[in-house]
Amino acid sequence: MMAQVSTPLWQAQILTLFPEMFPGPLGVSLAGKALEKGIWTMDVVQIRDYATDKHRNVDDTPAGGGPGMVMRADVLGAAIDDVVARRQTLDQDAPSGGGELADFPVVYLSPRGKRLDQALIREFAAKKGITLICGRFEGVDERVLEGRNVMEVSLGDFILSGGEVAAMALMDAVVRTLPGVIGQPETLDEESFESGLLEYPHYTRPKVWEGREIPDVLQSGHHGKIKDWRLEQSKKLTEERRPDLWEKYLRDQE
């Protein structure tokens, strides 16, 4: 049995209609071991528990007409208020509209939100924790997003059936950056996006595979040349595959 950490470094609160989906993949590998050790904690909350009618309805038809259903503001608002009240510490001085500045930002996984990148992951990891809202249906009532200073975050320009998978991806990305999760923390510094570039290619034994050899420079033992080669490879890959990142990298260098 692994030793428990007395105080978790990071806490996640997940509001969802499908709590059985958690911890899912977060319960295994690095994230699962860190969860078992208490480096981070997870509190999964059923949104439907805050419905007030006998059928426990959480959604209704969209105002103005249209297809699908919308999650109700009164139900989701009550759920948010309850989980916020559970926290022992909370930055009460966050400015209006600046929920992302609080020690526990409230985040709604949404395709129209701010694009999630490694810089934002680092920001979330520096907080005490996060409250994640996993939407369903056509979305949630806009008034609850405004009334609770909710930050919207997107994984990319595609649509998922709900926010649960997106929440898992965000949490996994944060947890792996926490102290004590990865055995060799210095490896985080060389990963894609940390320097603004994509990561360089990797190789290992055998030396020759299907006629393809490991580049000579990686077998030279010359650390300076290896470092230069890896940087050039990162630049080349970024310019070819992610011209948007390459342009930003060049601007940052200037």
N, C-alpha and C positions, 0 to 999 in steps of 0.2 A: 504493500500500500504506500503510495507516495505521500510525502509530508505535505501538510496543508499550509498555505500562506495565510497568516493571521488576518491581513486586510487585503482584499482584492485590489489589484491595480486598476481594474476597469470593470464596469458593470453595464450589462445590457438588459433593457426592458423591451419586450416584444409584444405589441398589441396585434392580435391576429384572430381570425375566425377558425383557424386550423392549428391549434396548439400542438396537436399530435405530430406535426411536421418537424418539431424541434426536440432535441438538438440536431437530429438528422446527421449529416456529414460533420457537423461541428462537434459531435461526440466521439470522434475517432481522430487518429493521427495527432499532429502537433496541437491543434485546437482542443481536441478531446483530453489530451494529457494535461494541458494548461488548465482546462476546466476542472479536472479531477484534483489538481494541486491547489486550486483556489486562486490562481493568478488572475482569473476573470470569472464573473458569475453571470448567470442568465435567469431572468424572471419572465416567464411566458404567461401572458394574460389573455383570457378569452373575452373578446369584445362583446359577445352575445350576453355575457353575464350582466351587462349594464342596460339591457333592454328592459322596459317597464311594462310591456303588455304580456298577456298570457302566452302568446305565440313566440315571444322573444325575437320579434322582428328588429332587424338592424338596418334595413334599407327601405326605400320607397321610390315611387316613380319620379323622374326628373321634372322639375318645374319648367313650364314652357313646352312640355311634350318631348317626344323623342324615344328612341329605343333604350332598352336596358334599365338598370336600377342604380340608385345612388345611395351611399352609406349616409345615414342620418347624423346630423350635427349633434343632436341632444344625446344620442347613445355614445358616439365616439368622444364627444366632449367630456362626458362623465367618466369614461374610461381613462382618458388622459389625466383628468384632475385627480383621479384616485391613485394612479401610479406615481404621479408627481408628488403627491402627499406622502407616499411611502418613503421617499428618500430622506436620509438623515441630514444631508447637506445639499443645498441648491443655491445657485447664484441668483439672488432676488434682484440684483441691480442691473440685469441685462436690459439694454434699451429696447423700447417698443420696436417690433419688427426685426429684432436681432437675436432670435432664439438660438442661432448658431454660436453666439458668444457666451452662452450659459455653460456652467460646468457639466450639465446634462442636456445637450441639445435635443429637441424633439424633431425627429426627421420622418418625413413621409416619402416612401419610395414611389416615384412618379416619373413617367417618361417625359414630362415637361419640366423636370427639375434641373438643377445645376449638375453638370456632368461630373461623375465621380472619377477622380484621378488620385495618383499617389500622394500628391500634396494635400488633398482633402482628407485622405486616410490618415496622414500624419497629424492633421489637426484634430480629428476625432480621437486618435490614440492619446493625444495630450490632455484630453478631458477626463473627468472622473468616470464618465460613462455616457450612455446614449439611450434615448427612447425611440424605438423604431415602430412606425405605423405601417402595417401590411394591408394595403388596400385590396379591394375586390370590386366586382361589378364594373360600372362605368367610371367609378371614382368616388370621392367623398365630397360632402357638402363644403363649398368654398368658405363658408362662414367659420367653420371650426379651424381651418387652416389660418385664417386671419386672426381669429379670437385667441388662439393659443400660440401665436408666433412660431408656427411650424415651418421648418426648412424643408423644401422639396429637393430631392436628390435623384438623379437618373443614372442607371448603369450604361445606357446607350440608346441609340435610336431604333428601338425594337420594343415589342409589346409582350409581356408575360401574362399568365393567367391571374397572377396575384403578386403581392410584394414579398412573399415568404422567401422565394429563391434569391431575390435581390438582397433581402436582409441578411441571408446566410453568407452571400458573397461579400457584403460589406463587413460583416463581423469577422469572417475569416481573414480578410485583408488587414483589419486592425489588430486582431489578436496576435498574428505572427510577428508584429513589430514590437510587442510588449517585451520588456526585459525578462529573461529567463525562459522564453518560449523556444527560441531557436538556439541550438547548441553553439553555433559560431556566429555571433551577432554581426561580425564584420562582413559576412556575406550579404547582408541587407544593403550595404552601401554600394555594391556592385550590380544590383539587380536593375532590370529595365525601369526607366522613368526616374530613378533616384538622382541621376546626373543630368536628366533632361534628354537622355538618349536611350535607344533600345539596347538590350544586353548583347554582348558579343557571343559568337558561337562557342559551344563547349565540345570537348572530345575526351575520350578515355580509352582504355585498352579494349580490344587488341590494337596494336599499332597500325596494322593493315586490315581492312575489312572490305570484302568484295572489290578489291583493287583500289580502294580509296585509302589514302594515308593521312595520318595526323600531320598537320602543317609542321614543317621543320622547326620553325621558330619556337613552338611550344615544347620541343624536345631539346632545345639548346641549353636550358639552364640559365640563360641570361635574363634576369628579371626585368631589367630596363627595356630590353627589346620586346619581351612578352607584353609588358604594360603598354608600350607604344602600339604594338600590333593589335591588341584588344581594343584600344581606343579608336584606331582607324577602322576596325571592323564595325564597331558600334556606330561610328559616323556614317559609314557606307550603308549599313542596314537601315538606319533611321532615314537617311536621304532617299533611299529607294522605296521603303515601305510606308513611312509616315512623314510625308513632306510637310505636314502641319507642325509636327514636333521639330523637324529639322529647321524650319523657318524660325520657330520660337527659340531654339537653341542658338542659332546665329545671332538673333537679336539680343539674347541674354549675354552672349560673349562680347558683344559690342558695348 
